[in-house]
């Protein structure tokens, strides 16, 4: 019984320590992301929505625009603030299709600004991404930078 209590106490201590570290890392990442967005805001060609999403049009198009309920087909590359690529359909050699209501809020908002055939760079603050939690290779509180090419609306 004492051994079981000891194991439970050690497990709880580890959980509390890990949670504390994750919150600290999230806070630091969010601070760096906010600083980047503040500096990025004044650059030519950078637009910002009311939510704080920033974007840059890399290739314009006159095609139709998707709505929140649509499925879209895209090619994309996702990077962290330090340039680390955490996901890329280009690297896999195959675009991906998904519903705009099935992704992070920054993607839902950003892709609705795009026209089919257009390519954009999205600068997604943590609150429109994964917030204070980590996701795969993405640390908690991370600003996300995506180059997205809207290939089709399904």
N, C-alpha and C positions, 0 to 999 in steps of 0.2 A: 504494500500500500504506500509506504514512504517513497519507494522508487517511482511509482506511478505519479505521485504528487511532484516529485523532483523533476521528472521528465516533462510534466505539464507546465511547471514553473519555468523551466528552461525554454520550452516552446513558446510560451507567452512572452518571455523577455526577448526572444529573438524576433517575434512578430512585432512587438512594440518598437524595437530598435530599427527593424527594416522599414516600418511605416514612417518613422521619424526621418530616416535617411531619404526616403522617397519624397516626402513633403519638402524637405530641405532642397533636394535636387530640383523638384518641380518649381519651387519659388525662384531659385537661381536661374533656371532655364526661362521662366516666364519674364523675369527682369531683363535678361539678355534679348529675348524676343521683342519685348516692348521697346527697348532701346533701338534695336535694328529697325523696327517699323517706324519709329519716330524719325530716324535719319533717312529712311527710304522714302518717306512721305514727300519730301521736297524734290525728289529726282524727276527729271523730265520723263514723260510717258507713263508715270505711275499714277494709277487711279485708286481711290479708296471709297468703299461703300459705308453706309451708316453703321454697319455692324463692326467695322474695323478690318474687313477683308481688303487686302490690297492686290492689285493685278496690273499686269503689263501685257498689252497685245503684241505678240511676236509676229503673227501673220494674220491679216484681216481676211474676212470672207463676208459675203452677202447672203449666205444660206439661212435656213430657218433656225429658230432658237428653241431649245427644249424647255419644257415645263417641269415642275417638281414631280409630277406623276409619270413622266416618260422614262423609258429605258434608253440608254445611250451606249454607243460604242466609241471607245477612246484608246489612244496610245498615251502613255504618261511616264514620267520619271519623278520620283519623290526624293527630296534631299532634306537633310537637316541643315541648320544654320552654319555648321562647320563644313558643309559640302558633302558629307557622307551620304551616299545613295542608299536608301533603305528599301526601295522597291522600284521596279522598272518593267513595264510591259515591253519596252524596246529590247531590253536585255533578254527577255524570254522569247522575243521574236513573234509575239502574238498580241494583238489588241484584246481588250476585255470589254464585256458588256455588263451593265448593271442598271438597276433602277435608281433614279436620283434620290429617292426617299430611303435608300438602303446604305447611304454613305455618311461620312461626317458632315456637319452643317456647312463647313467651308466649301466642300465640293458641291453640295446641293445648290448653294448660292452662286458660286463661281461659274459653274457650268451653265446656269440659266442666263448668264450674261454673254455667253458665247454663241456664235453662229456656226452652223455646220461647216466644216472645212477650215475653221479658225484654229489658231494655236495661241495659247496664253500661258503666262507664268503667274501662278497664284501664290500669294504670300499669306498663309493661314495662321492667325494667332492661335495659341493653345486653346482658348475658350471656344473656338470654332473647329477645333480638331479633337484631340483626345484628352484635353484638360490636364488634370494633375495625375492622370494614370499613364502608365507605360503601355505600349502596344507593340509586341514583337521587338524589332530593333530600334523602336522609337522611345527615347527616355521620357519620363513624366515632364509635363509642362513645356514640351517642345513646340517651337514655331516650325511649321512645315512649308516647304517650298516645292511646288509642283509645276512642271512643264506639262501641259495637257493639250492634246490635239483632238478636237471633236470630229470624229470620222463619220458618225451617223446618229440619227434619232430613230429609234425603233418603236 
